[in-house]
Amino acid sequence: MSTSQTLQNLYSLDVSSPDIPHLLDGLIQRDEKEQHLSSLQGPELTRLVDFLDQVRALLSAFRPVTR
């Protein structure tokens, strides 16, 4: 699966999906060869950043409390 296909799969998921970490890991590994993410611009880049920000916000809301 290409980086662009992986991105589309990622966007189709709810940000709370347990598959998110697996897809993000695969996205980064595939992009090391394809360099698709570094070429994103404009609306495509904004969409990725907004999606990742939603995932980050959700994960930080569930961060365990430590002393």
N, CA, C, O and CB atoms as a CASP TS submission, in Angstrom:
PFRMAT TS
TARGET T0000
AUTHOR 0000-0000-0000
METHOD Language model
MODEL 1
PARENT N/A
ATOM      1  N   MET     1       0.854  -1.176   0.000  1.00  0.00           N
ATOM      2  CA  MET     1       0.000   0.000   0.000  1.00  0.00           C
ATOM      3  C   MET     1       0.900   1.239   0.000  1.00  0.00           C
ATOM      4  O   MET     1       1.875   1.299   0.748  1.00  0.00           O
ATOM      5  CB  MET     1      -0.972  -0.002   1.233  1.00  0.00           C
ATOM      6  N   SER     2       0.574   2.214  -0.831  1.00  0.00           N
ATOM      7  CA  SER     2       1.376   3.427  -0.925  1.00  0.00           C
ATOM      8  C   SER     2       1.077   4.378   0.242  1.00  0.00           C
ATOM      9  O   SER     2       0.115   4.191   0.987  1.00  0.00           O
ATOM     10  CB  SER     2       1.117   4.130  -2.265  1.00  0.00           C
ATOM     11  N   THR     3       1.909   5.381   0.375  1.00  0.00           N
ATOM     12  CA  THR     3       1.714   6.381   1.421  1.00  0.00           C
ATOM     13  C   THR     3       0.383   7.107   1.230  1.00  0.00           C
ATOM     14  O   THR     3      -0.336   7.339   2.202  1.00  0.00           O
ATOM     15  CB  THR     3       2.877   7.390   1.423  1.00  0.00           C
ATOM     16  N   SER     4       0.049   7.462   0.006  1.00  0.00           N
ATOM     17  CA  SER     4      -1.213   8.185  -0.221  1.00  0.00           C
ATOM     18  C   SER     4      -2.416   7.300   0.104  1.00  0.00           C
ATOM     19  O   SER     4      -3.417   7.796   0.622  1.00  0.00           O
ATOM     20  CB  SER     4      -1.299   8.675  -1.684  1.00  0.00           C
ATOM     21  N   GLN     5      -2.338   6.000  -0.191  1.00  0.00           N
ATOM     22  CA  GLN     5      -3.424   5.089   0.165  1.00  0.00           C
ATOM     23  C   GLN     5      -3.536   4.955   1.685  1.00  0.00           C
ATOM     24  O   GLN     5      -4.639   4.916   2.231  1.00  0.00           O
ATOM     25  CB  GLN     5      -3.201   3.706  -0.479  1.00  0.00           C
ATOM     26  N   THR     6      -2.400   4.887   2.355  1.00  0.00           N
ATOM     27  CA  THR     6      -2.398   4.796   3.809  1.00  0.00           C
ATOM     28  C   THR     6      -3.014   6.047   4.422  1.00  0.00           C
ATOM     29  O   THR     6      -3.753   5.957   5.402  1.00  0.00           O
ATOM     30  CB  THR     6      -0.971   4.590   4.335  1.00  0.00           C
ATOM     31  N   LEU     7      -2.718   7.208   3.857  1.00  0.00           N
ATOM     32  CA  LEU     7      -3.322   8.455   4.343  1.00  0.00           C
ATOM     33  C   LEU     7      -4.839   8.410   4.203  1.00  0.00           C
ATOM     34  O   LEU     7      -5.555   8.802   5.124  1.00  0.00           O
ATOM     35  CB  LEU     7      -2.756   9.667   3.578  1.00  0.00           C
ATOM     36  N   GLN     8      -5.329   7.946   3.082  1.00  0.00           N
ATOM     37  CA  GLN     8      -6.773   7.865   2.881  1.00  0.00           C
ATOM     38  C   GLN     8      -7.408   6.908   3.888  1.00  0.00           C
ATOM     39  O   GLN     8      -8.481   7.190   4.419  1.00  0.00           O
ATOM     40  CB  GLN     8      -7.091   7.414   1.446  1.00  0.00           C
ATOM     41  N   ASN     9      -6.752   5.783   4.150  1.00  0.00           N
ATOM     42  CA  ASN     9      -7.257   4.850   5.159  1.00  0.00           C
ATOM     43  C   ASN     9      -7.275   5.502   6.539  1.00  0.00           C
ATOM     44  O   ASN     9      -8.221   5.330   7.308  1.00  0.00           O
ATOM     45  CB  ASN     9      -6.401   3.571   5.188  1.00  0.00           C
ATOM     46  N   LEU    10      -6.235   6.238   6.834  1.00  0.00           N
ATOM     47  CA  LEU    10      -6.127   6.925   8.116  1.00  0.00           C
ATOM     48  C   LEU    10      -7.268   7.919   8.283  1.00  0.00           C
ATOM     49  O   LEU    10      -7.918   7.952   9.328  1.00  0.00           O
ATOM     50  CB  LEU    10      -4.773   7.641   8.236  1.00  0.00           C
ATOM     51  N   TYR    11      -7.512   8.727   7.258  1.00  0.00           N
ATOM     52  CA  TYR    11      -8.566   9.736   7.325  1.00  0.00           C
ATOM     53  C   TYR    11      -9.957   9.119   7.429  1.00  0.00           C
ATOM     54  O   TYR    11     -10.884   9.762   7.923  1.00  0.00           O
ATOM     55  CB  TYR    11      -8.497  10.634   6.110  1.00  0.00           C
ATOM     56  N   SER    12     -10.110   7.895   6.975  1.00  0.00           N
ATOM     57  CA  SER    12     -11.420   7.253   7.027  1.00  0.00           C
ATOM     58  C   SER    12     -11.766   6.752   8.430  1.00  0.00           C
ATOM     59  O   SER    12     -12.917   6.414   8.706  1.00  0.00           O
ATOM     60  CB  SER    12     -11.468   6.098   6.044  1.00  0.00           C
ATOM     61  N   LEU    13     -10.771   6.705   9.311  1.00  0.00           N
ATOM     62  CA  LEU    13     -10.996   6.223  10.674  1.00  0.00           C
ATOM     63  C   LEU    13     -11.419   7.344  11.598  1.00  0.00           C
ATOM     64  O   LEU    13     -11.122   8.513  11.353  1.00  0.00           O
ATOM     65  CB  LEU    13      -9.744   5.557  11.215  1.00  0.00           C
ATOM     66  N   ASP    14     -12.107   6.985  12.650  1.00  0.00           N
ATOM     67  CA  ASP    14     -12.378   7.917  13.731  1.00  0.00           C
ATOM     68  C   ASP    14     -11.059   8.141  14.466  1.00  0.00           C
ATOM     69  O   ASP    14     -10.258   7.213  14.578  1.00  0.00           O
ATOM     70  CB  ASP    14     -13.504   7.379  14.699  1.00  0.00           C
ATOM     71  N   VAL    15     -10.817   9.343  14.966  1.00  0.00           N
ATOM     72  CA  VAL    15      -9.544   9.632  15.628  1.00  0.00           C
ATOM     73  C   VAL    15      -9.308   8.785  16.877  1.00  0.00           C
ATOM     74  O   VAL    15      -8.184   8.721  17.374  1.00  0.00           O
ATOM     75  CB  VAL    15      -9.484  11.090  15.998  1.00  0.00           C
ATOM     76  N   SER    16     -10.346   8.141  17.385  1.00  0.00           N
ATOM     77  CA  SER    16     -10.177   7.301  18.569  1.00  0.00           C
ATOM     78  C   SER    16      -9.975   5.824  18.208  1.00  0.00           C
ATOM     79  O   SER    16      -9.923   4.973  19.095  1.00  0.00           O
ATOM     80  CB  SER    16     -11.386   7.447  19.483  1.00  0.00           C
ATOM     81  N   SER    17      -9.862   5.524  16.931  1.00  0.00           N
ATOM     82  CA  SER    17      -9.709   4.133  16.491  1.00  0.00           C
ATOM     83  C   SER    17      -8.418   3.521  17.040  1.00  0.00           C
ATOM     84  O   SER    17      -7.375   4.174  17.047  1.00  0.00           O
ATOM     85  CB  SER    17      -9.717   4.054  14.951  1.00  0.00           C
ATOM     86  N   PRO    18      -8.487   2.285  17.494  1.00  0.00           N
ATOM     87  CA  PRO    18      -7.270   1.620  17.978  1.00  0.00           C
ATOM     88  C   PRO    18      -6.288   1.309  16.848  1.00  0.00           C
ATOM     89  O   PRO    18      -5.148   0.933  17.119  1.00  0.00           O
ATOM     90  CB  PRO    18      -7.635   0.333  18.704  1.00  0.00           C
ATOM     91  N   ASP    19      -6.705   1.456  15.590  1.00  0.00           N
ATOM     92  CA  ASP    19      -5.817   1.198  14.450  1.00  0.00           C
ATOM     93  C   ASP    19      -4.915   2.386  14.118  1.00  0.00           C
ATOM     94  O   ASP    19      -3.988   2.248  13.320  1.00  0.00           O
ATOM     95  CB  ASP    19      -6.640   0.838  13.231  1.00  0.00           C
ATOM     96  N   ILE    20      -5.166   3.531  14.708  1.00  0.00           N
ATOM     97  CA  ILE    20      -4.405   4.745  14.401  1.00  0.00           C
ATOM     98  C   ILE    20      -2.897   4.549  14.604  1.00  0.00           C
ATOM     99  O   ILE    20      -2.134   4.843  13.684  1.00  0.00           O
ATOM    100  CB  ILE    20      -4.896   5.901  15.269  1.00  0.00           C
ATOM    101  N   PRO    21      -2.434   4.070  15.757  1.00  0.00           N
ATOM    102  CA  PRO    21      -0.974   3.933  15.931  1.00  0.00           C
ATOM    103  C   PRO    21      -0.333   3.016  14.883  1.00  0.00           C
ATOM    104  O   PRO    21       0.759   3.299  14.392  1.00  0.00           O
ATOM    105  CB  PRO    21      -0.669   3.394  17.325  1.00  0.00           C
ATOM    106  N   HIS    22      -1.014   1.925  14.546  1.00  0.00           N
ATOM    107  CA  HIS    22      -0.480   0.996  13.543  1.00  0.00           C
ATOM    108  C   HIS    22      -0.366   1.682  12.177  1.00  0.00           C
ATOM    109  O   HIS    22       0.653   1.554  11.498  1.00  0.00           O
ATOM    110  CB  HIS    22      -1.378  -0.261  13.438  1.00  0.00           C
ATOM    111  N   LEU    23      -1.406   2.403  11.780  1.00  0.00           N
ATOM    112  CA  LEU    23      -1.372   3.089  10.492  1.00  0.00           C
ATOM    113  C   LEU    23      -0.336   4.213  10.469  1.00  0.00           C
ATOM    114  O   LEU    23       0.335   4.417   9.457  1.00  0.00           O
ATOM    115  CB  LEU    23      -2.748   3.649  10.164  1.00  0.00           C
ATOM    116  N   LEU    24      -0.203   4.934  11.570  1.00  0.00           N
ATOM    117  CA  LEU    24       0.810   5.999  11.623  1.00  0.00           C
ATOM    118  C   LEU    24       2.218   5.425  11.508  1.00  0.00           C
ATOM    119  O   LEU    24       3.072   5.984  10.819  1.00  0.00           O
ATOM    120  CB  LEU    24       0.677   6.804  12.928  1.00  0.00           C
ATOM    121  N   ASP    25       2.451   4.315  12.182  1.00  0.00           N
ATOM    122  CA  ASP    25       3.761   3.672  12.101  1.00  0.00           C
ATOM    123  C   ASP    25       4.044   3.227  10.669  1.00  0.00           C
ATOM    124  O   ASP    25       5.132   3.466  10.147  1.00  0.00           O
ATOM    125  CB  ASP    25       3.836   2.468  13.063  1.00  0.00           C
ATOM    126  N   GLY    26       3.069   2.581  10.035  1.00  0.00           N
ATOM    127  CA  GLY    26       3.233   2.155   8.650  1.00  0.00           C
ATOM    128  C   GLY    26       3.420   3.319   7.707  1.00  0.00           C
ATOM    129  O   GLY    26       4.198   3.239   6.757  1.00  0.00           O
ATOM    130  N   LEU    27       2.709   4.403   7.965  1.00  0.00           N
ATOM    131  CA  LEU    27       2.821   5.604   7.143  1.00  0.00           C
ATOM    132  C   LEU    27       4.245   6.145   7.169  1.00  0.00           C
ATOM    133  O   LEU    27       4.812   6.473   6.126  1.00  0.00           O
ATOM    134  CB  LEU    27       1.839   6.676   7.623  1.00  0.00           C
ATOM    135  N   ILE    28       4.805   6.235   8.341  1.00  0.00           N
ATOM    136  CA  ILE    28       6.161   6.764   8.478  1.00  0.00           C
ATOM    137  C   ILE    28       7.179   5.828   7.836  1.00  0.00           C
ATOM    138  O   ILE    28       8.092   6.288   7.150  1.00  0.00           O
ATOM    139  CB  ILE    28       6.505   6.981   9.958  1.00  0.00           C
ATOM    140  N   GLN    29       7.037   4.537   8.046  1.00  0.00           N
ATOM    141  CA  GLN    29       7.977   3.582   7.462  1.00  0.00           C
ATOM    142  C   GLN    29       7.922   3.607   5.932  1.00  0.00           C
ATOM    143  O   GLN    29       8.966   3.603   5.280  1.00  0.00           O
ATOM    144  CB  GLN    29       7.682   2.169   7.975  1.00  0.00           C
ATOM    145  N   ARG    30       6.716   3.632   5.350  1.00  0.00           N
ATOM    146  CA  ARG    30       6.601   3.660   3.897  1.00  0.00           C
ATOM    147  C   ARG    30       7.128   4.972   3.323  1.00  0.00           C
ATOM    148  O   ARG    30       7.722   5.001   2.246  1.00  0.00           O
ATOM    149  CB  ARG    30       5.149   3.450   3.478  1.00  0.00           C
ATOM    150  N   ASP    31       6.901   6.046   4.056  1.00  0.00           N
ATOM    151  CA  ASP    31       7.297   7.346   3.522  1.00  0.00           C
ATOM    152  C   ASP    31       8.809   7.531   3.511  1.00  0.00           C
ATOM    153  O   ASP    31       9.316   8.397   2.799  1.00  0.00           O
ATOM    154  CB  ASP    31       6.655   8.453   4.327  1.00  0.00           C
ATOM    155  N   GLU    32       9.526   6.745   4.277  1.00  0.00           N
ATOM    156  CA  GLU    32      10.986   6.846   4.223  1.00  0.00           C
ATOM    157  C   GLU    32      11.489   6.549   2.814  1.00  0.00           C
ATOM    158  O   GLU    32      12.511   7.092   2.395  1.00  0.00           O
ATOM    159  CB  GLU    32      11.635   5.880   5.237  1.00  0.00           C
ATOM    160  N   LYS    33      10.780   5.692   2.078  1.00  0.00           N
ATOM    161  CA  LYS    33      11.149   5.363   0.705  1.00  0.00           C
ATOM    162  C   LYS    33      10.481   6.285  -0.306  1.00  0.00           C
ATOM    163  O   LYS    33      11.106   6.693  -1.285  1.00  0.00           O
ATOM    164  CB  LYS    33      10.787   3.926   0.401  1.00  0.00           C
ATOM    165  N   GLU    34       9.216   6.614  -0.075  1.00  0.00           N
ATOM    166  CA  GLU    34       8.427   7.362  -1.062  1.00  0.00           C
ATOM    167  C   GLU    34       8.573   8.874  -0.964  1.00  0.00           C
ATOM    168  O   GLU    34       8.425   9.572  -1.968  1.00  0.00           O
ATOM    169  CB  GLU    34       6.987   7.008  -0.916  1.00  0.00           C
ATOM    170  N   GLN    35       8.858   9.386   0.212  1.00  0.00           N
ATOM    171  CA  GLN    35       8.975  10.833   0.437  1.00  0.00           C
ATOM    172  C   GLN    35       7.703  11.589   0.040  1.00  0.00           C
ATOM    173  O   GLN    35       7.769  12.716  -0.450  1.00  0.00           O
ATOM    174  CB  GLN    35      10.162  11.386  -0.345  1.00  0.00           C
ATOM    175  N   HIS    36       6.550  10.958   0.257  1.00  0.00           N
ATOM    176  CA  HIS    36       5.271  11.593  -0.083  1.00  0.00           C
ATOM    177  C   HIS    36       4.905  12.679   0.928  1.00  0.00           C
ATOM    178  O   HIS    36       4.438  13.755   0.553  1.00  0.00           O
ATOM    179  CB  HIS    36       4.152  10.539  -0.148  1.00  0.00           C
ATOM    180  N   LEU    37       5.118  12.391   2.199  1.00  0.00           N
ATOM    181  CA  LEU    37       4.701  13.350   3.235  1.00  0.00           C
ATOM    182  C   LEU    37       5.452  14.669   3.129  1.00  0.00           C
ATOM    183  O   LEU    37       4.869  15.731   3.350  1.00  0.00           O
ATOM    184  CB  LEU    37       4.915  12.753   4.620  1.00  0.00           C
ATOM    185  N   SER    38       6.734  14.616   2.794  1.00  0.00           N
ATOM    186  CA  SER    38       7.515  15.850   2.714  1.00  0.00           C
ATOM    187  C   SER    38       7.104  16.706   1.519  1.00  0.00           C
ATOM    188  O   SER    38       7.447  17.887   1.462  1.00  0.00           O
ATOM    189  CB  SER    38       8.999  15.526   2.629  1.00  0.00           C
ATOM    190  N   SER    39       6.373  16.127   0.566  1.00  0.00           N
ATOM    191  CA  SER    39       5.927  16.906  -0.589  1.00  0.00           C
ATOM    192  C   SER    39       4.527  17.492  -0.402  1.00  0.00           C
ATOM    193  O   SER    39       4.049  18.231  -1.263  1.00  0.00           O
ATOM    194  CB  SER    39       5.951  16.041  -1.830  1.00  0.00           C
ATOM    195  N   LEU    40       3.866  17.172   0.712  1.00  0.00           N
ATOM    196  CA  LEU    40       2.522  17.704   0.935  1.00  0.00           C
ATOM    197  C   LEU    40       2.562  19.217   1.078  1.00  0.00           C
ATOM    198  O   LEU    40       3.462  19.773   1.708  1.00  0.00           O
ATOM    199  CB  LEU    40       1.889  17.072   2.183  1.00  0.00           C
ATOM    200  N   GLN    41       1.570  19.875   0.480  1.00  0.00           N
ATOM    201  CA  GLN    41       1.471  21.330   0.557  1.00  0.00           C
ATOM    202  C   GLN    41       0.013  21.735   0.658  1.00  0.00           C
ATOM    203  O   GLN    41      -0.885  20.939   0.386  1.00  0.00           O
ATOM    204  CB  GLN    41       2.135  21.998  -0.666  1.00  0.00           C
ATOM    205  N   GLY    42      -0.210  22.960   1.044  1.00  0.00           N
ATOM    206  CA  GLY    42      -1.545  23.547   1.055  1.00  0.00           C
ATOM    207  C   GLY    42      -2.569  22.723   1.799  1.00  0.00           C
ATOM    208  O   GLY    42      -2.333  22.305   2.933  1.00  0.00           O
ATOM    209  N   PRO    43      -3.726  22.482   1.157  1.00  0.00           N
ATOM    210  CA  PRO    43      -4.831  21.780   1.817  1.00  0.00           C
ATOM    211  C   PRO    43      -4.470  20.357   2.256  1.00  0.00           C
ATOM    212  O   PRO    43      -4.946  19.891   3.291  1.00  0.00           O
ATOM    213  CB  PRO    43      -6.022  21.730   0.891  1.00  0.00           C
ATOM    214  N   GLU    44      -3.631  19.663   1.475  1.00  0.00           N
ATOM    215  CA  GLU    44      -3.252  18.296   1.855  1.00  0.00           C
ATOM    216  C   GLU    44      -2.469  18.293   3.163  1.00  0.00           C
ATOM    217  O   GLU    44      -2.710  17.467   4.043  1.00  0.00           O
ATOM    218  CB  GLU    44      -2.419  17.639   0.741  1.00  0.00           C
ATOM    219  N   LEU    45      -1.534  19.224   3.275  1.00  0.00           N
ATOM    220  CA  LEU    45      -0.732  19.328   4.492  1.00  0.00           C
ATOM    221  C   LEU    45      -1.595  19.760   5.674  1.00  0.00           C
ATOM    222  O   LEU    45      -1.454  19.238   6.780  1.00  0.00           O
ATOM    223  CB  LEU    45       0.425  20.317   4.290  1.00  0.00           C
ATOM    224  N   THR    46      -2.477  20.706   5.434  1.00  0.00           N
ATOM    225  CA  THR    46      -3.379  21.177   6.484  1.00  0.00           C
ATOM    226  C   THR    46      -4.259  20.031   6.991  1.00  0.00           C
ATOM    227  O   THR    46      -4.474  19.896   8.195  1.00  0.00           O
ATOM    228  CB  THR    46      -4.256  22.336   5.964  1.00  0.00           C
ATOM    229  N   ARG    47      -4.762  19.213   6.073  1.00  0.00           N
ATOM    230  CA  ARG    47      -5.612  18.081   6.473  1.00  0.00           C
ATOM    231  C   ARG    47      -4.846  17.112   7.362  1.00  0.00           C
ATOM    232  O   ARG    47      -5.378  16.653   8.373  1.00  0.00           O
ATOM    233  CB  ARG    47      -6.147  17.343   5.234  1.00  0.00           C
ATOM    234  N   LEU    48      -3.600  16.793   7.001  1.00  0.00           N
ATOM    235  CA  LEU    48      -2.795  15.874   7.800  1.00  0.00           C
ATOM    236  C   LEU    48      -2.519  16.464   9.178  1.00  0.00           C
ATOM    237  O   LEU    48      -2.674  15.776  10.188  1.00  0.00           O
ATOM    238  CB  LEU    48      -1.474  15.552   7.084  1.00  0.00           C
ATOM    239  N   VAL    49      -2.119  17.709   9.229  1.00  0.00           N
ATOM    240  CA  VAL    49      -1.807  18.354  10.509  1.00  0.00           C
ATOM    241  C   VAL    49      -3.050  18.431  11.397  1.00  0.00           C
ATOM    242  O   VAL    49      -2.970  18.166  12.597  1.00  0.00           O
ATOM    243  CB  VAL    49      -1.234  19.768  10.273  1.00  0.00           C
ATOM    244  N   ASP    50      -4.177  18.786  10.827  1.00  0.00           N
ATOM    245  CA  ASP    50      -5.422  18.849  11.603  1.00  0.00           C
ATOM    246  C   ASP    50      -5.800  17.469  12.147  1.00  0.00           C
ATOM    247  O   ASP    50      -6.207  17.345  13.302  1.00  0.00           O
ATOM    248  CB  ASP    50      -6.569  19.408  10.735  1.00  0.00           C
ATOM    249  N   PHE    51      -5.666  16.441  11.320  1.00  0.00           N
ATOM    250  CA  PHE    51      -5.989  15.084  11.768  1.00  0.00           C
ATOM    251  C   PHE    51      -5.062  14.670  12.913  1.00  0.00           C
ATOM    252  O   PHE    51      -5.520  14.161  13.936  1.00  0.00           O
ATOM    253  CB  PHE    51      -5.876  14.080  10.592  1.00  0.00           C
ATOM    254  N   LEU    52      -3.760  14.891  12.735  1.00  0.00           N
ATOM    255  CA  LEU    52      -2.808  14.514  13.784  1.00  0.00           C
ATOM    256  C   LEU    52      -3.041  15.306  15.062  1.00  0.00           C
ATOM    257  O   LEU    52      -2.843  14.785  16.159  1.00  0.00           O
ATOM    258  CB  LEU    52      -1.377  14.723  13.302  1.00  0.00           C
ATOM    259  N   ASP    53      -3.456  16.546  14.930  1.00  0.00           N
ATOM    260  CA  ASP    53      -3.754  17.360  16.112  1.00  0.00           C
ATOM    261  C   ASP    53      -4.970  16.808  16.861  1.00  0.00           C
ATOM    262  O   ASP    53      -4.998  16.837  18.091  1.00  0.00           O
ATOM    263  CB  ASP    53      -4.000  18.829  15.706  1.00  0.00           C
ATOM    264  N   GLN    54      -5.967  16.310  16.139  1.00  0.00           N
ATOM    265  CA  GLN    54      -7.130  15.707  16.790  1.00  0.00           C
ATOM    266  C   GLN    54      -6.727  14.436  17.541  1.00  0.00           C
ATOM    267  O   GLN    54      -7.185  14.195  18.657  1.00  0.00           O
ATOM    268  CB  GLN    54      -8.226  15.389  15.752  1.00  0.00           C
ATOM    269  N   VAL    55      -5.866  13.628  16.918  1.00  0.00           N
ATOM    270  CA  VAL    55      -5.384  12.405  17.572  1.00  0.00           C
ATOM    271  C   VAL    55      -4.578  12.765  18.811  1.00  0.00           C
ATOM    272  O   VAL    55      -4.755  12.155  19.865  1.00  0.00           O
ATOM    273  CB  VAL    55      -4.527  11.556  16.597  1.00  0.00           C
ATOM    274  N   ARG    56      -3.687  13.759  18.692  1.00  0.00           N
ATOM    275  CA  ARG    56      -2.866  14.193  19.824  1.00  0.00           C
ATOM    276  C   ARG    56      -3.728  14.684  20.969  1.00  0.00           C
ATOM    277  O   ARG    56      -3.470  14.351  22.126  1.00  0.00           O
ATOM    278  CB  ARG    56      -1.900  15.291  19.395  1.00  0.00           C
ATOM    279  N   ALA    57      -4.739  15.465  20.666  1.00  0.00           N
ATOM    280  CA  ALA    57      -5.625  15.994  21.709  1.00  0.00           C
ATOM    281  C   ALA    57      -6.352  14.866  22.426  1.00  0.00           C
ATOM    282  O   ALA    57      -6.502  14.891  23.648  1.00  0.00           O
ATOM    283  CB  ALA    57      -6.642  16.977  21.107  1.00  0.00           C
ATOM    284  N   LEU    58      -6.799  13.885  21.665  1.00  0.00           N
ATOM    285  CA  LEU    58      -7.495  12.755  22.268  1.00  0.00           C
ATOM    286  C   LEU    58      -6.554  11.954  23.158  1.00  0.00           C
ATOM    287  O   LEU    58      -6.920  11.572  24.269  1.00  0.00           O
ATOM    288  CB  LEU    58      -8.095  11.854  21.186  1.00  0.00           C
ATOM    289  N   LEU    59      -5.344  11.700  22.671  1.00  0.00           N
ATOM    290  CA  LEU    59      -4.374  10.935  23.461  1.00  0.00           C
ATOM    291  C   LEU    59      -3.964  11.675  24.728  1.00  0.00           C
ATOM    292  O   LEU    59      -3.789  11.056  25.778  1.00  0.00           O
ATOM    293  CB  LEU    59      -3.140  10.627  22.624  1.00  0.00           C
ATOM    294  N   SER    60      -3.810  12.979  24.640  1.00  0.00           N
ATOM    295  CA  SER    60      -3.396  13.731  25.827  1.00  0.00           C
ATOM    296  C   SER    60      -4.524  13.786  26.857  1.00  0.00           C
ATOM    297  O   SER    60      -4.264  13.939  28.050  1.00  0.00           O
ATOM    298  CB  SER    60      -2.965  15.158  25.437  1.00  0.00           C
ATOM    299  N   ALA    61      -5.763  13.662  26.407  1.00  0.00           N
ATOM    300  CA  ALA    61      -6.894  13.649  27.341  1.00  0.00           C
ATOM    301  C   ALA    61      -6.924  12.364  28.160  1.00  0.00           C
ATOM    302  O   ALA    61      -7.471  12.340  29.263  1.00  0.00           O
ATOM    303  CB  ALA    61      -8.213  13.814  26.582  1.00  0.00           C
ATOM    304  N   PHE    62      -6.337  11.298  27.624  1.00  0.00           N
ATOM    305  CA  PHE    62      -6.333  10.003  28.303  1.00  0.00           C
ATOM    306  C   PHE    62      -4.986   9.658  28.911  1.00  0.00           C
ATOM    307  O   PHE    62      -4.757   8.513  29.301  1.00  0.00           O
ATOM    308  CB  PHE    62      -6.738   8.924  27.346  1.00  0.00           C
ATOM    309  N   ARG    63      -4.097  10.628  28.994  1.00  0.00           N
ATOM    310  CA  ARG    63      -2.779  10.378  29.583  1.00  0.00           C
ATOM    311  C   ARG    63      -2.937  10.037  31.045  1.00  0.00           C
ATOM    312  O   ARG    63      -3.651  10.733  31.767  1.00  0.00           O
ATOM    313  CB  ARG    63      -1.848  11.598  29.411  1.00  0.00           C
ATOM    314  N   PRO    64      -2.281   8.975  31.501  1.00  0.00           N
ATOM    315  CA  PRO    64      -2.425   8.594  32.925  1.00  0.00           C
ATOM    316  C   PRO    64      -1.844   9.661  33.847  1.00  0.00           C
ATOM    317  O   PRO    64      -0.838  10.303  33.543  1.00  0.00           O
ATOM    318  CB  PRO    64      -1.731   7.240  33.195  1.00  0.00           C
ATOM    319  N   VAL    65      -2.501   9.819  34.960  1.00  0.00           N
ATOM    320  CA  VAL    65      -2.058  10.786  35.958  1.00  0.00           C
ATOM    321  C   VAL    65      -0.963  10.115  36.812  1.00  0.00           C
ATOM    322  O   VAL    65      -1.146   9.014  37.331  1.00  0.00           O
ATOM    323  CB  VAL    65      -3.269  11.282  36.852  1.00  0.00           C
ATOM    324  N   THR    66       0.163  10.805  36.937  1.00  0.00           N
ATOM    325  CA  THR    66       1.271  10.275  37.751  1.00  0.00           C
ATOM    326  C   THR    66       1.623  11.279  38.823  1.00  0.00           C
ATOM    327  O   THR    66       1.352  12.475  38.709  1.00  0.00           O
ATOM    328  CB  THR    66       2.519   9.957  36.875  1.00  0.00           C
ATOM    329  N   ARG    67       2.225  10.764  39.851  1.00  0.00           N
ATOM    330  CA  ARG    67       2.634  11.667  40.945  1.00  0.00           C
ATOM    331  C   ARG    67       4.001  12.218  40.721  1.00  0.00           C
ATOM    332  O   ARG    67       4.497  12.991  41.541  1.00  0.00           O
ATOM    333  CB  ARG    67       2.597  10.957  42.276  1.00  0.00           C
TER
END
